[in-house]
Amino acid sequence: MPNRVQWNPGYDAGNEILDNQHRAILAQCNALADCAVGTGPEDDRKFRELFDQLMVQAREHFSAEKEVLSRGACATLEEHHDERDEFEYLAADIITTENFDKLELQRFLALWWVGHIIDSGKRYRACVAASPAG
C-alpha cells in the first residue's frame, strides 16, 4: 500500500510560503500514491511525470526555505544547506525510478518529506517568525 499523508497543523513552520509549499509537496506525494500501484505503461508515465514535478517542487522549496532562513539570520542555515545537499544526492543518485519500484519510491518520499516538515517546523519556527517579510 502507498503511504498517504495528511497535513497536520502541528507541521506549520509559521511562514505561509513554506507551509504552502510543504502542503503542496505532501499533495504531490499523495498524487504519486494514486499511480504507484498501477502496472500499465500509462501508470508508469504518469508516475514519472509526477516524480519529476516533485523534484522541481523540492528544489524550489529548498531555495525558498534558504531565502527565508537567510532573512531571519537563522543559526540553522548550515543544517538546511546540508539537508538540501543530502536530498539532491538522494534524488540524483539513489531514489530514482531506475533503482526502486514505484511503490517503494512513493513510500520513501512521503516519509522523507514528513520527516523534513516536522523537523523544519520545530527548528525554524522561532527564526521564521522573526524573519522580516518580503
N, C-alpha and C positions, 0 to 999 in steps of 0.2 A: 504494500500500500504506500502511496506517496505521503509525504509529510506536509500537511496543510497547516498554515499558521495564521492565527487571527491576531489583529492588533490589540494590544493591552495598553490602557492609559499609563500604566507604570513604565512603559517603554519610552515615554516622552523625554527628550533631551532638553526641552524648553526653548527650542528655536523652531519656528514654523516651517522654514525651508527644509531643515534637516529632518524634522519629524515627517513632513510630507514625502520627502524622498525615501525615508525608511518605510513608510506605509506603501509607497509605490513598489519598492523592491520586494516587500513581502507579497504584494499582489502578483508580482511577476513570478515569484517562486510558486505561488498557488496556480498561476496560469500554466507553468511548466508541469505541475501535478496533473492538470487536465489531460495532457497528451503523453505523459510519461509511461502509461501502461498500454497505450496503443501500439500495435505491431506493424501497421501498414506504412507504406512509403510516405503518405500524407502526414501521418503522425510524426514520423522521423523528421520530415521537412519542417513542420510547424514547431517541433521541439527545438530544432537547431536555430530557427529564426528567433524564437523566444529567448533561447540561451544567449544568442548574440546580442539581443536587445538588453538583456540583464547585464551583460558585461559592459555595455555602453553606459547604462544607468549607474553601475558601480563606479566607473571612472569619473563620471560627472559628480556623483555623490562624494567621493573622496576629495575631489577638488573643492567642492562647496564646503565640506567639513574643514578642510585646511584653511580656507579663507576665514571662516567664522572663528576658528580657534586662534588664528593669527591676530585677528582684530581684538580678541579678548586677551591676548598675550598669555595664553594657556600654557601651563607647565607641562601639559600632556602632549604638546605638539610633536615632540620627537617620537613618543609612543605611537601617535597617529601615523606618522611617516612610516614607522616600522610595520604597522598593521597594513597600511596601503601597499607597501612593498611585498609583504607576505601574500596578500590577496592577488596581486599582479603575478607573482611567481606561480601561485597555485593555479590561477586562471590560464596562464600561458603554457605551463608545463605539466600540470598534474590533473586538475579537474576539467578534463576535456571529454568531448563526446567520443574521442578515439580511445580513451583509457577506461571509461566507465560506461555502463549501460545507462539508459535514460533515468530509470528509477533510482539507481544509486546516486547519480549526479544530482537529481532533484532533491533527494533527502539530504545529501551533504550540503547543498547550497542553502536550503531552508534552515538547517541547523546552524550553519556558519553565520548566516545573517541574523538570526535571532540572538546568537551569542554576541555579535558585534553591536546590535541595537541595545541589548540590555547593558552591556559593558559601557558603551558610549553614553547612554543615559546617566549612568552612575558617575562616570569620570568627567563628563563635560557639563553637566547641569549647572554647577555654580559658575564656571567660566563662561559658558554661553549666555547665562543671564546677565553677566557683567559686560558682555561684548557690545560695543557700540553698534547701532543699527546701520544698515546700508552697505 
